């Protein structure tokens, strides 16, 4: 009995499946129609939807030859000021990383870019323009930072556009903009430092030129008074002349024209103001007559600073606004993409075709069910 029941059930399932397939076959034109419609829609969407092409670049710290001009200027500055040069390569690269992280820097770039001007040419509202700008900054530009877990070794900058040439050229322009920003900041800082040194040297030299003549005048006035006092003392003592006689090696005996006076003094005593009168009237008078003819002699430090000032001004005049260096090294330069990111046309058409077929089958079954219901409701 049970075997008979199971056999009837299996036969019923087979009949239902066959009936289902027959119903679908009878409504096959509906299935074909929906499949063709959805496939056509998929083709149209794939053909007319905006394409996306992405160009990428990988960068590392610059090599010395890539920052040769700026490096030479900094080395020259270090030699002139006798200072230690810093790691310019790393400093410039870190400055570039700061610019890469700056959203404002990206906004400033795209506002003046040819791509933004083209995309907003027909847009009148500010809201529309801001929407395009946000998309360029946040969606079409991506920066991937190094991550050991993901095996990303270098910062990767990518830009997506509707055309491959546009993706590559915009990324190149963005990297140039960042590079120019880095070197403009570096140049401004360097010029400020050099100008501060020049101002400091000019002030120091001006102070020396102001004080040294005054110091000389005071020194000469003091010297003249000492000589005049010594001359008065020499006249009172009757010392006319002074002479030195070397009687043997290493022994010098001062001889004074004082008759039989036997006075022996060391040289350091003669340089003392208290013993100047021992030089004699003739020598002291000659000193007094020529004391105002002693030239003003600037110290070695003055001449060193003056030379340093000249060199710094020369270095400053050599600095130009033209940027010839690069604050990074391309590990992988921006390239022309050969494969678009989207749309995946074959996949879109395939999915649309399958979806159309499924909807067609469902519609065929619904129509068959409705027809069957109508038949059953008829008297």
C-alpha positions as CSV (number, residue, x, y, z in Angstrom):
1,X,0.0,0.0,0.0
2,X,2.8,2.4,1.0
3,X,4.7,1.6,-2.2
4,X,1.7,2.4,-4.3
5,X,1.2,5.7,-2.5
6,X,4.9,6.7,-3.0
7,X,4.6,5.8,-6.7
8,X,1.6,7.9,-7.1
9,X,3.3,10.9,-5.4
10,X,6.4,10.6,-7.6
11,X,4.2,10.4,-10.7
12,X,2.4,13.5,-9.5
13,X,5.7,15.4,-9.0
14,X,6.9,14.4,-12.5
15,X,3.6,15.5,-14.0
16,X,3.8,18.8,-12.1
17,X,7.4,19.4,-13.3
18,X,6.5,18.5,-16.9
19,X,3.4,20.7,-16.7
20,X,5.5,23.5,-15.4
21,X,8.0,23.2,-18.2
22,X,5.2,23.0,-20.7
23,X,3.6,26.1,-19.3
24,X,7.0,27.9,-19.6
25,X,7.4,26.6,-23.2
26,X,4.0,27.8,-24.1
27,X,4.8,31.3,-22.9
28,X,8.3,31.2,-24.2
29,X,7.8,34.4,-26.2
30,X,7.2,36.2,-23.0
31,X,10.5,34.8,-21.6
32,X,12.3,35.8,-24.8
33,X,10.7,39.2,-24.8
34,X,11.8,40.1,-21.3
35,X,15.2,38.6,-21.8
36,X,15.7,40.7,-25.0
37,X,14.4,43.9,-23.3
38,X,16.6,43.5,-20.2
39,X,19.6,42.5,-22.4
40,X,19.1,45.6,-24.6
41,X,18.7,47.8,-21.5
42,X,22.0,46.3,-20.1
43,X,23.8,47.0,-23.4
44,X,22.5,50.6,-23.5
45,X,23.5,51.1,-19.9
46,X,27.0,49.6,-20.5
47,X,27.5,51.7,-23.6
48,X,26.3,55.0,-22.2
49,X,27.2,55.0,-18.6
50,X,30.3,57.1,-17.6
51,X,33.5,55.2,-17.8
52,X,36.2,55.3,-15.1
53,X,39.9,55.0,-15.8
54,X,42.4,55.2,-13.0
55,X,46.1,56.3,-13.1
56,X,48.4,55.6,-10.1
57,X,51.8,56.7,-8.9
58,X,54.1,55.4,-6.1
59,X,56.6,57.7,-4.5
60,X,59.6,57.6,-2.1
61,X,62.0,60.2,-0.7
62,X,63.9,62.2,-3.4
63,X,67.5,61.4,-4.4
64,X,70.2,64.0,-4.1
65,X,70.3,64.7,-7.8
66,X,66.5,65.4,-7.8
67,X,67.0,68.3,-5.3
68,X,70.4,69.4,-6.6
69,X,69.7,73.1,-6.8
70,X,68.1,73.5,-3.4
71,X,70.7,71.2,-1.9
72,X,73.6,73.3,-3.3
73,X,72.1,76.5,-1.8
74,X,71.7,74.9,1.6
75,X,75.2,73.5,1.6
76,X,76.6,77.0,0.6
77,X,74.6,78.5,3.4
78,X,76.0,76.0,5.9
79,X,79.6,76.8,4.7
80,X,79.1,80.5,5.0
81,X,77.5,80.4,8.4
82,X,79.6,77.5,9.7
83,X,76.5,75.5,10.6
84,X,75.6,71.9,10.1
85,X,73.3,71.2,7.1
86,X,70.1,69.2,8.0
87,X,68.7,66.2,6.2
88,X,67.1,68.1,3.3
89,X,65.8,65.0,1.5
90,X,63.8,63.8,4.5
91,X,62.5,67.3,5.4
92,X,61.2,67.9,1.8
93,X,59.6,64.5,1.7
94,X,57.9,65.0,5.0
95,X,56.6,68.3,3.8
96,X,55.2,66.6,0.7
97,X,53.4,64.0,2.9
98,X,51.8,66.9,4.9
99,X,50.6,68.4,1.6
100,X,49.2,65.0,0.5
101,X,47.2,64.8,3.7
102,X,45.8,68.3,3.3
103,X,42.3,68.3,1.9
104,X,42.6,72.1,1.5
105,X,45.6,71.6,-0.8
106,X,43.5,69.2,-2.9
107,X,40.7,71.7,-3.1
108,X,43.0,74.5,-4.1
109,X,44.5,72.3,-6.9
110,X,41.2,71.2,-8.4
111,X,39.7,74.7,-8.3
112,X,42.3,75.9,-10.8
113,X,42.5,72.6,-12.8
114,X,41.5,72.3,-16.4
115,X,39.3,69.3,-15.5
116,X,37.2,71.2,-13.0
117,X,36.8,74.1,-15.4
118,X,35.5,71.7,-18.1
119,X,33.1,69.9,-15.7
120,X,31.6,73.1,-14.4
121,X,31.5,75.0,-17.6
122,X,27.7,74.4,-18.0
123,X,26.8,74.5,-14.3
124,X,25.3,77.7,-13.0
125,X,24.6,77.0,-9.4
126,X,27.3,77.1,-6.7
127,X,25.9,73.9,-5.1
128,X,26.4,72.0,-8.3
129,X,30.0,73.2,-8.6
130,X,30.6,72.3,-5.0
131,X,29.2,68.8,-5.6
132,X,31.6,68.2,-8.5
133,X,34.5,69.6,-6.5
134,X,33.7,67.3,-3.5
135,X,33.6,64.4,-5.9
136,X,37.0,65.2,-7.4
137,X,38.6,65.7,-4.0
138,X,37.0,62.8,-2.0
139,X,35.9,60.2,-4.6
140,X,38.1,60.5,-7.7
141,X,41.3,61.1,-5.7
142,X,42.6,58.4,-3.4
143,X,45.8,58.1,-1.4
144,X,46.9,54.7,0.0
145,X,49.4,54.9,2.8
146,X,52.1,52.2,3.5
147,X,50.8,49.2,5.4
148,X,53.0,46.2,6.1
149,X,50.0,44.0,6.8
150,X,48.6,44.7,3.3
151,X,52.1,44.6,1.8
152,X,51.9,48.3,0.7
153,X,55.4,49.6,0.8
154,X,55.0,53.1,-0.6
155,X,52.4,55.9,-0.6
156,X,50.2,55.4,-3.7
157,X,48.3,58.3,-5.2
158,X,45.5,57.5,-7.6
159,X,43.1,59.6,-9.7
160,X,40.1,58.4,-11.7
161,X,38.5,60.1,-14.7
162,X,36.2,59.4,-17.6
163,X,39.1,59.2,-20.1
164,X,42.5,57.5,-19.6
165,X,44.5,60.5,-20.9
166,X,42.6,62.8,-18.5
167,X,43.4,60.5,-15.5
168,X,47.1,60.5,-16.3
169,X,47.4,64.2,-17.1
170,X,45.4,65.3,-14.0
171,X,47.5,63.1,-11.7
172,X,50.7,64.5,-13.2
173,X,49.4,68.0,-12.7
174,X,48.5,67.2,-9.1
175,X,52.0,65.9,-8.3
176,X,53.5,69.1,-9.9
177,X,51.2,71.2,-7.8
178,X,52.2,69.5,-4.6
179,X,55.9,69.7,-5.6
180,X,55.6,73.4,-6.3
181,X,53.9,74.0,-3.0
182,X,56.6,72.2,-1.1
183,X,59.4,74.1,-2.7
184,X,57.6,77.4,-2.4
185,X,57.3,76.8,1.4
186,X,61.0,75.7,1.5
187,X,62.1,78.7,-0.5
188,X,60.2,81.1,1.8
189,X,61.7,79.6,4.9
190,X,65.2,79.6,3.5
191,X,64.9,83.2,2.3
192,X,63.6,84.3,5.7
193,X,66.5,82.6,7.4
194,X,69.1,84.2,5.1
195,X,67.5,87.6,5.4
196,X,67.5,87.3,9.2
197,X,71.2,86.5,9.1
198,X,71.9,89.4,6.8
199,X,69.9,91.8,9.1
200,X,71.8,90.5,12.1
201,X,75.2,91.0,10.4
202,X,74.3,94.4,9.1
203,X,73.2,95.5,12.6
204,X,76.4,94.0,14.2
205,X,78.6,95.7,11.6
206,X,76.8,99.0,12.1
207,X,77.3,98.8,15.9
208,X,81.0,98.1,15.4
209,X,81.4,100.9,12.9
210,X,79.6,103.2,15.4
211,X,81.5,102.1,18.5
212,X,85.0,101.5,17.3
213,X,85.7,105.2,16.3
214,X,84.3,106.3,19.7
215,X,86.5,103.7,21.5
216,X,89.5,104.8,19.4
217,X,88.9,108.4,20.3
218,X,88.6,107.6,24.0
219,X,91.7,105.4,23.9
220,X,93.8,108.1,22.1
221,X,92.6,110.8,24.5
222,X,93.6,108.6,27.4
223,X,97.0,107.7,25.8
224,X,97.7,111.4,25.1
225,X,97.0,112.4,28.7
226,X,99.3,109.6,29.9
227,X,102.0,110.7,27.5
228,X,101.7,114.3,28.5
229,X,101.9,113.4,32.2
230,X,104.9,111.2,31.5
231,X,106.5,114.0,29.6
232,X,106.1,116.4,32.5
233,X,107.6,113.8,34.8
234,X,110.5,113.2,32.4
235,X,111.2,116.9,32.2
236,X,111.1,117.2,36.0
237,X,113.5,114.2,36.3
238,X,115.8,115.6,33.6
239,X,115.5,112.4,31.4
240,X,116.2,113.5,27.9
241,X,116.6,110.2,25.9
242,X,116.2,106.5,26.3
243,X,118.3,103.8,24.8
244,X,118.7,100.0,25.1
245,X,122.0,98.3,25.0
246,X,122.3,94.5,24.7
247,X,125.5,93.6,26.6
248,X,125.1,89.9,26.2
249,X,122.6,87.4,24.9
250,X,119.3,87.7,26.7
251,X,120.4,90.7,28.9
252,X,119.1,94.1,27.9
253,X,120.1,97.1,30.0
254,X,118.2,100.4,29.7
255,X,120.5,103.3,29.5
256,X,119.2,106.7,30.6
257,X,120.9,110.0,30.0
258,X,121.1,110.7,33.7
259,X,124.8,111.1,34.1
260,X,126.1,108.4,36.4
261,X,122.7,107.0,37.3
262,X,122.7,103.2,37.2
263,X,119.0,102.2,36.6
264,X,118.0,98.9,35.1
265,X,114.3,98.2,34.2
266,X,112.5,95.3,32.5
267,X,110.5,95.9,29.3
268,X,107.2,95.2,31.0
269,X,107.9,98.0,33.4
270,X,108.5,100.4,30.5
271,X,105.1,99.7,29.1
272,X,103.5,100.7,32.5
273,X,102.1,104.2,32.5
274,X,104.0,104.8,35.8
275,X,107.3,104.2,34.0
276,X,106.6,106.0,30.7
277,X,108.6,109.0,31.8
278,X,111.7,106.8,31.6
279,X,111.3,106.8,27.8
280,X,112.7,110.3,27.8
281,X,111.5,113.7,26.6
282,X,112.4,113.2,23.0
283,X,110.5,109.9,22.6
284,X,107.5,111.1,24.6
285,X,107.2,114.3,22.6
286,X,107.3,112.4,19.3
287,X,104.5,110.1,20.6
288,X,102.4,113.1,21.6
289,X,102.9,114.8,18.2
290,X,101.8,111.6,16.3
291,X,99.1,110.2,18.6
292,X,96.2,111.5,16.5
293,X,97.7,109.8,13.4
294,X,97.2,106.3,14.7
295,X,94.8,104.7,12.1
296,X,91.5,103.1,13.1
297,X,92.0,99.4,12.8
298,X,88.9,97.2,12.8
299,X,89.3,93.7,14.5
300,X,89.4,90.5,12.5
301,X,85.8,89.7,13.6
302,X,84.6,92.8,11.7
303,X,86.2,91.7,8.5
304,X,85.0,88.2,8.9
305,X,81.4,89.4,9.4
306,X,81.7,91.7,6.4
307,X,82.9,88.9,4.2
308,X,80.1,86.7,5.5
309,X,77.5,89.4,4.7
310,X,78.8,89.8,1.1
311,X,78.6,86.0,0.6
312,X,75.1,85.8,2.0
313,X,73.9,88.6,-0.2
314,X,75.4,86.9,-3.2
315,X,73.7,83.6,-2.2
316,X,70.4,85.5,-1.8
317,X,70.6,87.1,-5.2
318,X,71.1,83.6,-6.8
319,X,67.8,82.3,-5.5
320,X,65.0,82.4,-8.1
321,X,61.3,81.6,-8.1
322,X,61.8,78.9,-10.8
323,X,61.4,75.4,-9.5
324,X,63.7,72.9,-11.1
325,X,63.8,70.2,-8.4
326,X,61.5,67.4,-7.3
327,X,60.6,66.7,-3.6
328,X,60.0,63.0,-4.3
329,X,61.2,60.1,-6.4
330,X,58.8,58.1,-8.6
331,X,58.9,54.5,-7.7
332,X,56.1,54.2,-10.3
333,X,55.3,57.3,-12.4
334,X,51.7,58.1,-13.4
335,X,50.8,55.8,-16.3
336,X,48.2,55.7,-19.0
337,X,45.6,53.1,-17.8
338,X,45.0,50.4,-20.4
339,X,42.0,48.8,-18.6
340,X,39.0,50.7,-17.4
341,X,37.7,50.2,-13.8
342,X,34.0,50.4,-14.8
343,X,31.6,49.8,-16.3
344,X,32.3,46.0,-16.7
345,X,30.2,45.8,-19.9
346,X,30.2,42.0,-20.4
347,X,29.2,41.5,-16.7
348,X,26.5,44.1,-16.9
349,X,25.0,42.6,-20.1
350,X,25.2,39.0,-18.6
351,X,23.4,40.1,-15.4
352,X,20.8,42.0,-17.3
353,X,20.1,39.0,-19.6
354,X,19.8,36.6,-16.7
355,X,17.6,39.0,-14.8
356,X,15.4,39.4,-17.9
357,X,15.1,35.6,-18.3
358,X,14.2,35.1,-14.7
359,X,11.5,37.8,-14.8
360,X,10.2,36.3,-18.1
361,X,9.9,32.9,-16.5
362,X,8.1,34.3,-13.5
363,X,5.7,36.2,-15.8
364,X,5.1,33.1,-17.8
365,X,4.2,31.1,-14.7
366,X,2.0,33.8,-13.4
367,X,0.1,34.0,-16.6
368,X,-0.3,30.2,-16.7
369,X,-1.5,30.2,-13.2
370,X,-4.1,32.9,-14.0
371,X,-5.3,31.0,-17.0
372,X,-5.6,27.8,-15.0
373,X,-7.6,29.7,-12.3
374,X,-10.0,31.1,-14.9
375,X,-10.6,27.6,-16.3
376,X,-11.4,26.3,-12.9
377,X,-13.8,29.1,-12.1
378,X,-15.8,28.5,-15.2
379,X,-19.1,26.6,-14.7
